[in-house]
Amino acid sequence: MLLSEIAGVSRAVAGTSARLAKIETLAGALRAAGPLEVPIAVAYLSGDLPQRQIGVGWAALRDGFAPADVSTLTLSDVNSGFDAIGAVSGKGSAAARKALVGELFGRATADEQRFLVGLLSGELRQGALEGVMTEAVARAASVPVAEVRRAMMLRGSLGAVAAAALSGGSEALAAFGLEVGRPVRPMLAASAPTIDEALAKAGEPAAVEWKLDGIRIQAHLSGGTVRLFTGRWTTSQPGCPRWFPCWRGCPSRPRCSTAS
């Protein structure tokens, strides 16, 4: 899929405030991207990089670049270019990174350059928040949005979930499960006017737990190794040494647990 197509979709989505129109436009782009490139499309249209950070700031972009006349860059081309830029390190890395940025931008048209600058600077404002993108994935793959949300909770990557949905539909989404070492995203609570209605919605039997203030973490145990994850799905071991003995004494079979 050409980068120019994603840049066009980004403009179209930013140009409408209608949620359903955004979802339809995004879904069409995700279908066109296909299972191989859809993780990249999901990331770019969400204003993110699959690599998260590649060490490129405004200083490397502010002087601009001579644009290409014809659109030839694909999503895979750009993603490979970002991989190469992010892998640069050591002495002379700043100059090497700037050269790679110039090479990549030199292959982009003026419209594509504007999109890439917005992407790298975090300034894309297109209204494709996670909730909208989740519904777009479901629409693109013709699967229930609840299945996409469940898979997203367990996998943590909407791009990976989108690839599975487009390639294998509901069956592929159902294959996602708990995996030790991969944090589970939190489930947002829903409300109900009464206890009876809440129980009817949840189904019985149901359990109730008190909500406690404090730090919520996930503990992942495997082979004597303990990894703790915060609510932002990042490891928190350095700041939480006092918690490790609590879980190291547990049976050694792989498991996940949560605590507040």
C-alpha positions as CSV (number, residue, x, y, z in Angstrom):
1,M,0.0,0.0,0.0
2,L,1.4,3.4,-0.9
3,L,2.1,5.9,1.8
4,S,0.2,8.5,-0.3
5,E,-3.0,6.5,0.2
6,I,-2.6,6.6,4.0
7,A,-1.9,10.3,3.9
8,G,-5.1,10.8,1.9
9,V,-7.1,8.7,4.4
10,S,-5.6,10.7,7.3
11,R,-6.8,14.0,5.7
12,A,-10.2,12.6,5.0
13,V,-10.6,11.3,8.6
14,A,-9.4,14.6,10.0
15,G,-11.8,16.5,7.8
16,T,-15.0,14.9,9.2
17,S,-16.4,15.0,12.7
18,A,-18.9,12.2,12.0
19,R,-17.8,9.1,13.9
20,L,-19.4,6.6,11.5
21,A,-17.8,8.3,8.5
22,K,-14.4,8.1,10.2
23,I,-15.0,4.4,10.9
24,E,-16.0,3.6,7.3
25,T,-13.0,5.5,5.8
26,L,-10.6,3.8,8.1
27,A,-12.1,0.4,7.5
28,G,-11.7,0.8,3.8
29,A,-8.0,1.7,4.2
30,L,-7.4,-1.3,6.5
31,R,-9.0,-3.7,4.1
32,A,-6.8,-2.3,1.3
33,A,-3.7,-2.6,3.4
34,G,-4.3,-6.4,3.9
35,P,-3.0,-8.6,6.8
36,L,0.7,-7.9,6.0
37,E,0.7,-4.1,6.1
38,V,-2.4,-3.5,8.3
39,P,-0.3,-3.3,11.5
40,I,1.6,-0.4,10.0
41,A,-1.6,1.2,8.7
42,V,-3.2,1.0,12.1
43,A,-0.2,2.6,13.8
44,Y,0.2,5.4,11.3
45,L,-3.6,6.2,11.2
46,S,-3.6,6.3,15.0
47,G,-0.7,8.7,15.0
48,D,1.8,6.2,16.3
49,L,5.0,4.4,15.2
50,P,5.3,0.6,15.5
51,Q,8.8,1.3,16.8
52,R,7.4,3.9,19.4
53,Q,10.6,6.0,19.3
54,I,13.4,6.2,16.7
55,G,15.4,9.1,18.0
56,V,14.2,11.7,15.4
57,G,13.2,15.1,16.8
58,W,12.3,18.4,15.3
59,A,15.9,19.4,14.8
60,A,16.3,16.7,12.1
61,L,13.1,17.9,10.3
62,R,13.0,21.6,10.5
63,D,15.1,22.4,7.4
64,G,12.9,20.4,5.1
65,F,13.7,18.2,2.2
66,A,13.4,18.3,-1.5
67,P,10.3,16.3,-2.3
68,A,9.9,13.5,-4.9
69,D,7.7,14.1,-7.9
70,V,6.0,10.7,-7.9
71,S,4.6,8.7,-5.1
72,T,6.5,5.4,-4.8
73,L,6.9,4.8,-1.1
74,T,5.0,1.9,0.4
75,L,4.1,1.4,4.0
76,S,6.7,-1.4,4.2
77,D,9.3,1.0,2.7
78,V,8.7,3.6,5.4
79,N,8.5,1.0,8.2
80,S,11.9,-0.5,7.1
81,G,13.3,3.0,6.9
82,F,12.2,3.8,10.5
83,D,13.6,0.5,11.6
84,A,17.0,1.4,10.2
85,I,16.9,4.9,11.7
86,G,16.0,3.6,15.1
87,A,18.8,1.0,15.0
88,V,21.5,3.7,14.6
89,S,23.7,4.1,17.7
90,G,27.2,4.9,18.9
91,K,29.7,7.5,17.7
92,G,28.5,9.5,14.8
93,S,24.9,8.3,15.2
94,A,23.4,11.7,14.9
95,A,24.9,12.4,11.5
96,A,24.1,8.8,10.3
97,R,20.5,9.2,11.5
98,K,20.1,12.5,9.8
99,A,21.4,11.0,6.6
100,L,18.9,8.2,6.7
101,V,16.0,10.6,7.5
102,G,17.1,12.7,4.5
103,E,17.2,9.6,2.3
104,L,13.7,8.5,3.3
105,F,12.2,12.0,3.0
106,G,13.8,12.4,-0.4
107,R,11.7,9.6,-1.7
108,A,8.5,11.1,-0.4
109,T,6.3,13.6,-2.2
110,A,5.4,17.0,-0.5
111,D,2.1,15.6,0.7
112,E,3.7,12.5,2.1
113,Q,6.4,14.6,3.8
114,R,3.8,16.6,5.6
115,F,2.2,13.4,6.8
116,L,5.6,12.0,8.0
117,V,6.5,15.2,9.8
118,G,3.2,15.1,11.6
119,L,3.7,11.4,12.5
120,L,7.2,11.9,13.8
121,S,6.4,15.0,15.7
122,G,3.3,13.6,17.3
123,E,1.2,16.4,15.7
124,L,-1.2,14.3,13.6
125,R,-4.7,15.4,14.7
126,Q,-7.1,13.2,12.8
127,G,-9.6,12.0,15.4
128,A,-8.7,8.3,15.0
129,L,-8.6,7.4,18.6
130,E,-8.4,3.8,19.8
131,G,-12.2,3.4,20.1
132,V,-12.8,4.5,16.6
133,M,-9.9,2.4,15.2
134,T,-11.1,-0.6,17.1
135,E,-14.5,-0.3,15.4
136,A,-12.8,0.2,12.1
137,V,-10.9,-3.0,12.5
138,A,-14.1,-4.9,13.3
139,R,-15.8,-3.3,10.2
140,A,-12.9,-4.1,7.9
141,A,-12.8,-7.8,9.0
142,S,-16.6,-8.1,9.3
143,V,-16.4,-9.4,12.9
144,P,-18.2,-8.3,16.1
145,V,-16.4,-5.4,17.7
146,A,-16.6,-7.2,21.1
147,E,-14.3,-9.9,19.7
148,V,-11.8,-7.2,18.6
149,R,-11.9,-5.6,22.1
150,R,-11.3,-9.0,23.8
151,A,-8.4,-9.8,21.6
152,M,-7.0,-6.3,22.1
153,M,-7.2,-6.7,25.9
154,L,-5.2,-10.0,25.7
155,R,-2.8,-9.1,23.0
156,G,-2.2,-5.4,23.7
157,S,-1.5,-4.5,20.1
158,L,-4.3,-3.4,17.9
159,G,-2.1,-3.8,14.8
160,A,-1.5,-7.5,15.6
161,V,-5.2,-7.9,16.3
162,A,-6.2,-6.3,13.0
163,A,-3.8,-8.6,11.1
164,A,-5.4,-11.6,12.7
165,A,-8.9,-10.4,12.1
166,L,-8.3,-9.7,8.4
167,S,-6.5,-13.0,7.9
168,G,-8.6,-15.4,10.1
169,G,-11.7,-13.6,11.2
170,S,-13.4,-14.6,14.5
171,E,-11.5,-17.9,14.7
172,A,-8.1,-16.1,14.7
173,L,-9.4,-13.6,17.3
174,A,-10.6,-16.3,19.6
175,A,-7.1,-17.8,19.6
176,F,-5.7,-14.9,21.6
177,G,-5.3,-15.8,25.3
178,L,-3.3,-15.1,28.4
179,E,0.4,-15.2,27.9
180,V,2.9,-15.0,30.7
181,G,5.2,-12.0,30.1
182,R,2.7,-10.1,28.1
183,P,0.6,-7.7,30.2
184,V,-3.2,-7.7,29.9
185,R,-4.8,-4.4,29.2
186,P,-7.3,-3.2,31.9
187,M,-11.0,-3.7,31.3
188,L,-13.0,-0.6,31.7
189,A,-16.0,-0.9,34.1
190,A,-19.5,-0.4,32.8
191,S,-22.3,1.0,35.0
192,A,-25.9,0.0,35.7
193,P,-28.7,1.8,37.6
194,T,-29.3,-1.0,40.1
195,I,-27.6,-4.1,41.5
196,D,-30.2,-6.3,40.0
197,E,-29.6,-4.8,36.5
198,A,-25.8,-5.1,37.0
199,L,-26.2,-8.8,37.9
200,A,-28.5,-9.4,34.9
201,K,-25.9,-7.8,32.6
202,A,-22.9,-9.6,34.1
203,G,-24.6,-13.0,34.3
204,E,-24.6,-15.3,37.3
205,P,-22.7,-16.5,39.2
206,A,-21.0,-13.1,39.6
207,A,-18.3,-11.9,42.1
208,V,-17.9,-8.4,43.7
209,E,-14.6,-6.9,44.8
210,W,-13.9,-3.7,46.6
211,K,-12.0,-1.1,44.6
212,L,-8.9,-0.1,46.5
213,D,-6.7,3.0,46.0
214,G,-3.1,2.4,45.4
215,I,-0.8,1.0,42.7
216,R,-2.3,-1.6,40.5
217,I,0.2,-4.1,39.1
218,Q,0.3,-7.4,37.2
219,A,2.7,-10.0,38.4
220,H,3.9,-12.5,35.8
221,L,5.8,-15.6,37.1
222,S,7.7,-18.2,35.0
223,G,10.6,-20.3,35.9
224,G,11.5,-18.4,39.1
225,T,11.4,-15.1,37.2
226,V,9.0,-12.4,38.3
227,R,8.0,-9.5,36.0
228,L,5.7,-6.7,37.3
229,F,3.7,-4.5,35.0
230,T,2.0,-1.2,35.8
231,G,-1.3,-0.1,34.4
232,R,0.6,1.4,31.4
233,W,1.9,-2.1,30.5
234,T,5.5,-1.1,31.4
235,T,7.7,-3.1,33.8
236,S,8.0,-1.7,37.3
237,Q,10.6,-3.9,38.9
238,P,13.2,-1.2,39.8
239,G,10.7,0.7,41.9
240,C,8.9,-2.2,43.6
241,P,11.6,-4.5,45.2
242,R,9.5,-5.2,48.3
243,W,6.9,-7.0,46.2
244,F,9.1,-9.6,44.7
245,P,9.3,-12.0,47.8
246,C,5.5,-12.1,47.8
247,W,5.4,-13.8,44.4
248,R,8.7,-15.6,44.4
249,G,7.2,-17.9,47.1
250,C,4.3,-18.9,44.9
251,P,4.3,-22.2,43.0
252,S,6.7,-22.0,40.0
253,R,4.2,-22.9,37.3
254,P,3.7,-19.9,34.9
255,R,0.9,-17.7,36.0
256,C,-0.4,-14.1,35.9
257,S,-2.0,-12.3,38.8
258,T,-3.1,-8.8,39.7
259,A,-2.8,-6.8,42.9
260,S,-3.5,-3.4,44.2
